[in-house]
Amino acid sequence: MALHSTAYRWGAVARLFHWLTALGVLALIAVGLWMTDLPNGMRKINIYALHKSVGITILGLTVLRLLWRLTDDRPLSPPGQPAWQQRAAQAAHVLLYGLLIAMPLSGWLYNSASGFPLRWFKLANLPHLVEADPALKELAHGAHEFGAWLLIALVVLHAAAALKHHFVDRDDTLNAMLGRRAKDSK
Ligand code: HEM
């Protein structure tokens, strides 16, 4: 099993980062949209705490993923892909990485400005980013909510593009992320 990516396939490390992030983000979006309407009580507190811990994990994973990316190769674009599509894909990926950093940070800022403590899976206390501040709390909350809808739109676009590559263009874009050997690889 190749750890590093090649011109034809994503390596095991890049694939692990990708699918763990996909799983975590889908769960965070679903739980995030659901938990806000729960009645107050211990159950709501525990679910919020889990959302926060998984969100902080995504922040850590994204930082590690970006560092790994600096040392890793990446598969070539499918042959014949128009330049505008390559630029659109690059822009979507930059925005996705930006949101994978901005979403956890806005959540952490919201938590800090609300004056709540933050524990990562009951294992470690994380510091407050700022003192309690009602105006900043509102701002961070708005950013977290707006970012969530932007992230949902981008995830839908990203998945739709992957399915189009696979079923319409019949190229190896999705195979490369599933770890399958590309048709024209050596
Ligand atoms: C990639 C990471 C994250 C994603 C995708 C995410 C996603 C979401 C979503 C979709 C919502 C519902 C938004 C709404 O309609 O109000 C939400 C709410 C919330 N998130 Fe996150 N979140 C992430 C990380 C975090 C982190 C790290 C924290 C705190 C440390 C956090 C704290 C909260 C809180 C407190 C709410 C509830 C807001 C309210 O009560 O209205 N989130 N999140």
Boltz pocket constraint, residues with backbone or C-beta under 6 A from the ligand:
constraints:
  - pocket:
      binder: B
      contacts: [[A, 25], [A, 28], [A, 29], [A, 30], [A, 32], [A, 33], [A, 36], [A, 48], [A, 51], [A, 52], [A, 53], [A, 54], [A, 55], [A, 56], [A, 58], [A, 99], [A, 100], [A, 103], [A, 104], [A, 105], [A, 106], [A, 107], [A, 108], [A, 109], [A, 110], [A, 111], [A, 118], [A, 144], [A, 145], [A, 148], [A, 151]]
      max_distance: 6.0
